[in-house]
Amino acid sequence: MKISLLYLIIMAMPALGATIPNDPYFKYQWPLYNDGSYSPVCYSTVKAGADMKTTLAWDIEQGDSNLVVAVIDGGCAMNHPEFVGRFWVNKGEIPGNGIDDDKNGYVDDVNGWNFYKNTNNLEDIDGHGTSIAGIIGANVNNGTGFAGIDWHCKLMILKVGDTLPHSLATASAIKYAMSNGARIINLSIGFDQESPSIKQAIIEASNKSVLIIVAAGNNALDSMEFPANIPEILAVGSTNPDDTWSRNFPQGTGGSIYGSNLGVVAPGNCVRYINPLAAAGREYNQIGSGTSISTVYVTGLAALLLAQNPTRTPAQIKRLITLSADDLVGNPAEDTPGWDKHYGWGRVNMYRALKADTTAIRQGKTLAVRRDQKRLAPELLFEHGSIMIQETHAMQNNRIVVRRWICGEG
C-alpha cells in the first residue's frame, strides 16, 4: 500500500460508467453532464467537467417514491406530461367532493394547497414554479423533455403567490409541509424584508427534522437575502458553465448573492428549463438564470441522499452535501481553500456525496458549516474504484486548511 499526501488538490479520476437517460433535451442539461460541447447562447465560456457528476450519481441512486419534497413556489402545470405520477397525494382526501375529509382545514388538498388564494387550484401562471419542480422531478426516460434529478420522489406543490411570494402564505406552506410528511422543502424564493412568521416556521420545521434549502438571492451583493440568512437552512449560490461564480446574470437581474451563510454553490446561469407558458414547440427551449435554479439541484441531491438512506437527519444531509462539494474549481481569487464567501464549501458533486462513507466520520468532532466554528469538518472517505480519498478540514491561524490523502494500491 502506498499513501501520498496532497494539499488542496483533487486527484484526476478514471472515467466510470454513467447512466444517460433518453430524454431528448438531456443533451442541453450541462449542469448534469458537461462535456464542453454545448455552449449556452447567453454564456459562451464552457469548461468540460464543470458539472455535478449527476450521471455517475444515478449509477448509485435514482430516488424513492416514498420520499416527499415540498416545492413552495408559484404552483405547477399540474397536467404536464413531465409530472405524470409524480405529485404527492393526500390519502386522507377524497378528490373533488368539496369536503375537508381529513379535517386539516383545507378542502380537497389532494396534491397540496394554494396558500395565496386559499384554494386547491395549484396552476402556475408565470412558469417559475413549474421550472423549479421540473428540475427536481421531471420524469426520466419518457422520451420527452428533460430529466429530473430525482426519478421517483413525490412533489408536494404549495403555492404562495402568482408572480411574487407572500410571506404569510409562505409561513403557512412551511408548516403544512412539516405536518404532512415532507422531508425536504425547496424555497427558490426570497424577500426584501425579514418575516418573523417565516423565520418561526423554518425553526419549527427544522426542529421536526425537515431539511430546508433556500436560494441565496440574485442581487450580487455580499448580503444574504431572507430567508437564506437563517442558520437553520442550507443556502445555495450560482455558478456558470465554466465553474466560475455567477457575478452577472444575462437577464439584468444582478448575480449570485454571496456571504457568511452560504453553504454551497451549484450551476444556475444559462440553464434550460420547462416553461409551459412558452409558445407552442418552445417550452423546452427556455433559458433562465438565478439562484432559484441552483437551489433545486441541491434539493434534488438531498432527495437522492435520503432515498439512499432514509434515516439520515438534515444535519447529516448538510454535512454530506457541503463536505463532498468540489473546492477550488473557480477563480482562485474567489474560490479559496475551504469555505469562502463566494463558493461556500464548493460546487456540489452529486457522485461524491452519494459515495461518501459516512461511517468514516469520527465520533467526538464537531461538524461545522460556518467559517466561524473553530473545529471544522471531520473526515469523510470517498471511494472511486480502488482509490480512496480521505479529506479533513481544520483551522490554522484563522484560515481554513483542506488536506486530502489519496490512498491506493501501488
N, C-alpha and C positions, 0 to 999 in steps of 0.2 A: 504494500500500500504506500502510495506517495501522496503527500499533502503539500499543497502550495498555498501561501498566504498572499492574497491580493487585496489591495486597498482601493475602494471606490471604483471597482471595475466589475462589470457583469461579463461573464465568460460567454463567448460566442458558441451557441449550442448547435448540434447537428439537427438537421431537419427531421421532423416527425410526420407521421401520417396525420391527415386533417379531415374533418367532416365538412364537406362542401354541400350545401343544400341546393335544390333545383329551382329555387325561386328566381325568376328571370332577371330581377333587378338587384340580385345579390352582388353582381359584379361592380355595382356602384357603391356598395356599402364599405367604403375604405376604413371606417373605424373598426370593423370586424376583421377585415383581411386587406392589408395594404401592400401590394407587391410593387408599387410605384408606377403602374401602367395607367391608372385612372387619375386624371387631373381635373378637379372641380373647376368650373368656369370662373368662380369667384376667388380662387386661391391657386396660383399656378405652381407653387413650390411644393413638391411632393417627395417624401422620403420613404423608400421601401422599408417595411418593418415598423413604421410609425402607426401601430395599431394595438389592439388589446389582446391579440393572440386568441381570438374567440373560436376559431375553427379547431384549434388544439383543445380548447376548453370543452368543446362539445364532444370530444372523444371521451371525456371523463364524466360529464353530467349534462343533461338536456332539460331538466326540470321535473316538477312534481305537480300533478293535477290537484293534490290536496292542499297546496300552498296558496294562500290568498294575498294578493298585492293590491293595496288601495291606491287608486290614481285620483288624487284630489286636484281637480283642474276645471276645464271648461266643458266637460262632458265627453261624449264619444259618438261616432257614427255607429249606432247600435246594430244596423243591418248590413254592415260592410262584410264582404266575404273573408277578409283577413281575420275576423274575430269570431267566426262561427265556432261555437262550443267553448269559447274562451272566457266568457263572463261568469263571474261569481253568481250563484243562485241562492237566494234566501229561501231555504227549505221550509221555513215557518210561514211563508205567504202562499196563498192561492192566487195565481196571476189573474188580474182583471176583474175580481169580484167586488172591488170597491170597499173591502173590509180590511181593517188592520188585524189580520189573523193572529200574528204573534204578539200583538198588543205592545209594540215598542214605540208607538206614537207616530208611525209612518205607514200610510195606506198603500198597499201594493208596491212596497220597496223590494222588488224582485231581484234587480241587479245592482241596486244602490239607491241613491237619493239625490235630488236636486235641492240643495240647501239654500240656494239663492232665491228660488221661486216657490219653495215648499211644495214640490210635486215629484212624481216619479218619472217625469219627462227628462231624460238624460241626454237628448240630442245636442250635438256640438254645432254651434252656429259660426265659429270663426276658424275651426280646424286645429287649434292648438292642442286641445285635449286628445283628439284622435291621433295626432302625430306622436304625442307622448306615449299613449297606450300602445301604438304600433311598434315603437322601438323596443318596448319591453316584451310584448307578447303577440306580435303578428304571427299568424300561422306559418309553419315552416313546411317545405316540401309539398306545397299545394299547387305549384306551378303558377302562382300569382304573386305579383308584387315583391315585397321584401321578406326577409327572415327576421323574426323577433329574437331577442337574446334568450329568453326562457320559452321553451317549446310547449310547455304544458300548464304553467301556473294559471290560476283564475284571477281575472281582473275585476275588482270592485270599483265601479265608477261612481264617484262622488263629485257632483257639480257644485261649484262655489261662485260662479259668475258666468256672464256671457262673453265679455271681452276682457274684463279685469276681475281679479279675485276680490271677494268681500270678506272682511276679517271675521265677522260673527258667523258667517256661513262656513268659513274655513275651520274655525274652532269647533263648531258643531260636527263637521265632517270628520275631524280627527277623532273626536270622542266616539262617533258612530263606528269608524273603522276599528278602534280599540275594542269596542263592545261586541263586534260582530265577526271576530276571528281573523282579521288581517294581521299578518306577521310583519309586513313591511308597508310603509307609507311613502309614496313619492310626492314631493312638493316641488314641482318645477314652477314655482310662483314666488313672488316676493312683494314686500310692502315698503313704502316710503317711511312709515311710522310704525313703531312697535305697538303690538296689541297685547295687553295683559291677558285677554281671553285665549288667544292663540298660544301664548307662552305657557299658560297654565295647562292647556290641553296637551301640549307637547310633553311637558313634565309628567303629567298623568299617564300618557301613553308610554313614555319611556319606562316609567316605573312598572308598567304592565308588560314589559319585555317586547314592545313594538319598536322596531328599528325605523327611524325617520331620516330620509335622505333628501337634502334640500339644495336647490340651485343657489350658487354664491351671488349671482346678480350680474348685470351687464353694463355697468357704467364705467368700468376700467379704473375704479378708484381703490385706494388702499383702505377700504372700509366695508366690512361685510354687511350685506343687506339683511334686514329682518325677514324671516327667522333664521337665516344662515349664521347669525352671530350667537345663537344659543348653544351652549356647550354640549347639550344632550344629543344634538343631531350630528349627522355627517354631512359636511358642506363640500360641494363639488364645483371646481372651476373648469375652464375650457382650454383645449389645445387645438393646434392646427394640423393639417395633413403632413407636416414635417416635424411634428412633436414640439414645436415652439409654443410658448404661451400665447393665447389669443389676445393680443394687445388691441386689435381693431377688428370689428365685425363689419362685413361689407354693407349691411343694411343701414349703417349710420347710427347704430344703437350703442356705440362705445365698444367696450371689450370686456373681457372676463374680470370681474371683481376679484381682488386678492386681499390677503390679510391674515390676522393671527388665528382665526378659527378655521382656516381652510384645511380640509382633510386630505383630499386627493384631487387630481385633475383627470379628465377624460376627453376624448375627441368631441368637439362641439362646433367647429367652424366649417361652414360649407358642407353640410350633411344633407343627404336626400331623406325625405320622409313622406308619409302618406298625407295628402291633403284632399279630403273628399269633396271640398268645395271648388276645386280647380276645374277648368274646362274639360269637357269630355276627352278622354285619352291622355290627360296630362296629370292625373292625380299622383302618379309615382315619379314625376319629373320635377317636383318642387325641391328647392334647396333652401335650407334655413341655417341660422347660426345662433348660438347663445348657450348659456349655462343650463337652460332648461333641457337642452338636448344632452349635454354631458351628464346631467344628473340621472337620466333614465338608464344610461348604460351601466352606471354603478348600481342602480336599483335592480337591473337585470342580473348583474353579477351576484348581488346579495341573495336574490331568489335562487340562483343555482347553488350557492353555498348552503342555503337552508335545505334545498332538495337533497343535497349530498349528505347532510347531517341535520335533521330537524331539531335536534336537542341543542344546537348552538344558540347562544344568547346574543343579543345585539352587541354587547361589548366584544364578544369573540368574533363576530362578523366584521366589526370595525377593525379589529386587530389584523385579521386576515387580509382585508382589503388594503389597509394602509401599509402594512409591513411587506406585502408582496408586490407593491407598486414598483414600477421601474423608475429608479432615480437616475439623475444625470443624463437625461435624454434630450434636453432642450439647450437653449442658450446658456453657456456656462456662467454668464454674468447674472442670470436669474435662477437657473436650476443648480443650486449649490448643494454640496453633500448633505444628505439627511433632509430634515424638514426645512422648507423655505416658504416665504410668503406668496410666491407666485405659483409653485407647483405642489404645495403641501408636502406630503410624503412621496409624491411622484405620480406618473401617469399609470393608471390601473393596468394590470396584467391579469387577465382572467385565468389563463392557464396556470400561472404561478400561484394564484390564490387557491385554485382547486387542487393543486398538487402539494400545497403546504402540509407538512406533517405537524399537526397541532400537538401531538404527544411530545414533540421536542421542546415545547415551551417549558422552560424551567420554572419550577414552583418557587414562590418566595420573592420573585422580582415584580416590581410594579410596572404594569404596562402603561405606556403613555401615548397620548395622541397629540398633546400640545407641547410646544417647544419649551415652555417654562417649567416643565417637570424634569427634575434632575436625573431621575432614573428612567431611562427610556425603554425601548422595546427589548424584551428578552429574545432568545434565539428562536429562529424558525428554520426548519430544514426544507429545502426544495429539491425534489428528485427530478432528474432528467436522464432517463436511461440508467446507465451505471454511474452517472455523475451526481454528486450531491453538493449543494451549496448551503453552507451554514452562515447566517448573517446575524450580526449584532449591531445594536445602536448604543452609543454611550455619549456622555457629555464630558468634554475636556476643555477647560478654560472657557466655559460658557459657549462652546461650539459643539455641534453635533458631529460625531465621527462615526462613519459606517465602515465596518470591516466585513469582508466576505472571504470565507475559506472555501476553496474548491477542492473536493476530495474525489479521487477516482483511482481505478486500477492502473498500474503502470510501473 
